[in-house]
């Protein structure tokens, strides 16, 4: 017995040391990432705090820094995000429900699943060029906010489908079996048993997808590439610009004042992103508590 303990003790100590080393390495990576993020945030706040005025929000773009603002880009961003969510959420959740609950297990379904996973990692500029070719030129939607929203829908749709499918998979099979035992058909089981439990996870996927879309500039460069707009879009066929493009334009200018404006615009974009995420997290937690009752 003592011989066995002597034999296993060094191996156990070695495994503990390797585990501790791995945990330390992971914590160091997280610490480095947080330090980099915090340094960027502090630099942006210091540089853009003085430019956080009502003029920055309510004014249109201008060649004079003291008169320049984000109003057209802000409204364009909100308009595009609302239209993107209106298009993407029903399609993405519906596709996830079909693939998990209705689709037969054959080569075509496997082909769709593999390509959906691959499309989630495609660079965003590829979607921008695809949207330019299909929506702007082929469908004749011009460089409108509708074309931009459809392009963004293509970008975030794979992310939403994957997250929604994982949420549906996480629903215990006993919930389905109990609903079938009560006499429900397939749609009634999905509507009354699967969706209420999976909805918080689906809402998490919506948060992740829209958070990615709101900060993407590359697809919008291909679709609109406009930074000097002195009007706000009214209809989905109007021209538009978005905040990331306006911020990029200010950063590329040689005057230091425009860099301050860009920093202020980044702060507003972060506030918009965090507000949207906070509302979505509150709704997710509310539905999660309701589904557990």
N, C-alpha and C positions, 0 to 999 in steps of 0.2 A: 504493500500500500504506500509506504513512504517512497519507494522507488518510482512509483507512478506519479506521485505528487511532485517529486523532484524533476521528473521528465516533463511534466506539463507546465510547471511554474514558469520557466523561462519563456515558453511559447505564449502563455497568457500575458505575461508582462510585455512581451514584444507586441502583441495585438493591441493591448491597452495603449502602448506608446504610439503605435501607428494611428489608432483612432484619435488620440489626443492631438497628434500632429495634423491630421486631416481636418479636425474641427478648428484648430488654430489657423490653418491655411484658409479655410472658408470664411472665418470671422475677419481675417486680415483683408480678404478680397472685398467683403461687405464694407469694412471700414474705409478702404481706399475709395470705393465707389461713392460712399456717403460724403467723404471729405471733398472729392471732386465736385459732387453735386452742390454741396453747401458753399464751396468757394465760388461756383458759377452764380448761384442764387444771390450771395452777398454782393458780388460784383455788379450784377444786374440791378439789384435794389439801390445800391449806392449811386450808380450811374444814372438810373432812370427815375429816382424818387422826385427830384426837382421838376421833372417834366410831367408828373401825374397831375394834370390840371383838367378842368372841364373842356378846355379847348382841344386837348388831345383826343377826347372821346367824341365831341360834337362837331369838330371842324372836318372839312374835306382835305385831301392831300394838297400840298402847296409846295412851291419851290422855296418859300421862306419858312425857316424852321419854327419861328415863333407863331406862325399861322397854320401850321400843318396839323392834321388830325387823322383819325382812323375811322371816321363815321361810315363812309361808304364800304370800307373793308370789314368793319364790324357787322354791319347789317348784311353784307354779302355772306360772311361766315355763318351767321345765325340762320339766314335763309337757306343756304346750302346744306347745313347740318340738319335742319328740320325736314327738308325734302329728302335728304339721304336716309334719314331714319324712317320716314314714311314709306320709302321704297324698300329698304333693306330688311327691316325687322319682320314684316309679314312673310317675305320671300324666304329669308334665312330660317326662321322658326318652322315654317311650313316644310321646307326642304329637309330639315332635321327630323321632323315628325315622320315624314314619308320614308326616309332612309332607315329609321330605327323601327318603325311600327308596321309599315306596309310593304316596303320593297322586298322582293324575293332575293334570296341569297344565290346569286349567279355571277357570271363573269362581268356582266354589264354593271351591276351594283358595285362589285369590287373595283372596276375601272373608274367609276364615279368617285368612290371613296378615296382611292389613291390620288387621283387628280385634285380632289378638293384639298387634301393634305398638302400636296405640292404647291398649289396655287396660293396657300397661306404664306409661303415664303418667297414669292416672286417679288423682286424690287418694284417699288411704287411707280417709278418712271415708266416701266413696261405697261402698266395699266393706263398711265397718261397717254402714251402713244397709241394704245389700243382704243381708248376713248376718242382720241383725235380722229383716228381712221374710221371708226364705226359711227359714233354719234354726231361728230361735227361734219364730216365729209359725206359718208354714205347715207345716213338718215337725214341729212340737211338740217340739223338742229342748230347750226351755227355755233358760235362760241358763247353759248347761253348758260345760264345757271342750271337749266335742266340737263344739259350735256355734262356739266361739272358734277352734278349730283348723281347722275347715272354712272359716271366714271368712278366716283368715290364708292358707290354701291358695289361695283365690281371689286374694288380694292378690299373692302371690309367683309364682303359676303362669305368668303371661306372661313374667316376667323369666327364669325357668328355661327355658321353651320357647325363647325367643330365644337365650339363651346356648348351649343345647344344640344348636340348629340351626347356629349359627355354628361350633361345634366340629366338627360332622359335615361341614359344607361345607369345613372346612380340611383334611380327609383327602384326600390326593392321589388322583386318579382311577386312577392306576397301581396302587394297592393293590387297588382293586376289580377292575380288569381282570386282574391276576395271580391273584386268588382265583377269578374266573370261569373263567380258563384252566385252573385245576387241577381243574375239575369241580364246584365248589361251587354250590349253589342260592342264591337271594337272601338267605334268612335266615342260611345258613352264612357268606356273605360279610360280612353285617352283624356277625354275632357274632364271627367270627374275624379280620376285617381292619379293619372300620370302628370298632367300639366300643372295642377296645383302644387305638387311636390317638386317638380322640376323647374318651376317658374323662377325661383330665386337664382338658380344657377344660370338660367337663360338670361336673366337680367344682368348678371355678371358679364356674360358674353357681349351683351349690348354695350355695357360700359367700356369694355376693352376695345371693342370695334370702333365706337364713336370717338374714344380718346385718341385712337390712332388717326382717324380721319381728320380731326380738327387741327392737327399740327402738320399735316402733310402739305408740302409745297410743290414737290416735283410734278405730280399729276396736274395740278392747277397751272403750272408754268406751261405745260403742253396744251391745255385747254384754253386758258384765257390770256395769260402773260400780260395782263393789264394792271398797272399800278396807279395810274393817274385818272381816277374817275370822280367826277363831281356830282354824281347822282346816286341814288340807291335803287336797287332792283325792285320792281313792282310785280312784274309777271315772271313766270319761269323762263320766258324767252328773252329776257333782258341780259345785256352784258353785265359783268360783275368782276370784282376782285375779292381776295380774302386776306386775312390778317398776316399769315406767314409770308405771302408775296410782298405785301406792303412793308413788313419789317425787313425782309431781305433787301428791298430797294433802298431803304434808309441806311442799312449797314454798308451798302456798296458805295454810298456817296462819300466824297472826301471830307466834308465839313464835320467837325466834332459834334456840332449841335444835332445833326441827324442821327449820330450814334446814341446820343441821349434819348432822342425820340424813339429809336429802335428799342432801347432798354425799357422805356416806359410802355411801349407796345407789347413787349414780352411779358411784363408784369400783368397787364390787362388780359393777355391771352392765358396766362397761368391762372389768374383769378376766374376767368370764364371756364377753363377746364376743370378746376377744382370745384367750382360751384355745380357744374353739371354732374361731376362724379359724386359729389356729396348728396345731391338729390336722388341720384340713382341708387346709392348705397342705402339711404334711408328707406326708399321704397323696397329695396331687396330685403332688408332686415324686417320690414313690416310684413311682407308676404311670407317670409320664412317663419316668423312667429305664428302667423295665421295657419300655415300649412302643418305646423307641429301640434296645433291645438286639437 
